[in-house]
């Protein structure tokens, strides 16, 4: 029984998280002595199917149809449900993006199956069943989820696993499958897209994030945050308080109701450390907190803390890093 992975794409470009998940699926399949199947849905996405083989898939189920050109829940879920019913995979994995979570939830609900969300680790028990590790209680506890039925399904948080290296010498089979729903059967229509912004590092995929909170005192207070982020090649993040105040757009929000991130380095500037925010970033590999309040809760999870005004520390840090990094 195979390990299946849904490969997310947008406008013909694969989402890198899908390759991270596919690499982990390859490890699980090798441990089970079974195969990996990737699922690619879209229009004009044959190249992504070929890439999936290089990243570890033995088989790729390719549904290339105009009804799948843009992500819509109904036609995508219909294809996934049919594949599950026909092939009965042992495990099905999804990237934990907004689309991946929505699709996993719909498919699991329709099939009466469970799904472990926002997983940080995946392994097999002695009987070859999936054990999914995920955070609960706003990240204060990690718990292992086991499954009663198959397929055993889980969504995976970004950067939970390393990006695998593509192997152009791998061979595999691409199997064309039809779409399930006709256009007239799909109630949702995509009329267009608006670009939210360009030239910025995505918070969801960044190795380094520099975030500002209520302590930046206003929209202009994010300027030193942005300057430090530019030197580090980092993404700019924000707490909910800063977003709710209208100082910075929602796409930068880190926390339980924003992006849940796991960068190599997270620098929190003027962020007190509310539970909602900690839930989105406490699994970062290294956390640096800059706050003039020595009692701020952020220091309880920080690896390094600086008790000082961020408007003194951040510009000084930026200048030092410019010299060290020659930027």
DAHU-V59092 format. One line per field, one symbol per residue. phi: phi as a letter, one per 30 degrees, with the letter a starting at -180 (. if undefined). psi: psi as a letter, one per 40 degrees, with the letter a starting at -180 (. if undefined). burial: + if it has 9 or more other C-alpha atoms within 8 Angstrom, else -. Layout:
phi->???
psi->???
burial->???
This chain:
phi->.dccbdcdbbhicddeeddeddddddddddddibccbcccblbicddddddeddckddbbccccaddcecdbdeddddddddddddchddbbcbddddddddddddddddciccbcchdcabacddciddbccbdbhhidbcbcccbcbcddcaccdeidbdddddcdddcacccdbddccdedccdcbcclbcddlbicddedcddbbcccbeddilddddddddddddddicdccaddeddddidaddecdckdcbdcbbddbbcccicdjdeddedcbddedbcccbadcdcdeeddcddbbbcadedcdddddddddeddchc
psi->hihihhhiihfehihddddddddddddddddefaihhihhhahffdddddddddeeidihhhhhideedihhddddddddddddddefidihiiifidddddddddddddefiihhifieihiiadeeihhhhiiiffedihihhiidiiihiiihihediihihhheeiiahhhhiiidiideehdhhheiihhdiieihhddeidhhhiiadeeeideeedddddddddefiihiiidddddeediideehhadebhhigidhhhhhfhdfidddddeeeeidhhhhhheheehddedeidhihgihdedddddddddddddef.
burial->-+++++++++-+-++-++++++++++-+++---++++++++++-+--++++++++++++++++++-+++++-+-+++++++-++---+++++++++---++++++++++---++++++++++-+----++++++++-++--+--+-+--++++++++++++-+--------+-+----+-+----+--------------+-+-++-+++++++++-++-++-++++++-+--+++++++-++---++---+++++-++++++++++++++++--+++++++-+++++++++---++++--+--++++++--+++-++--++-----
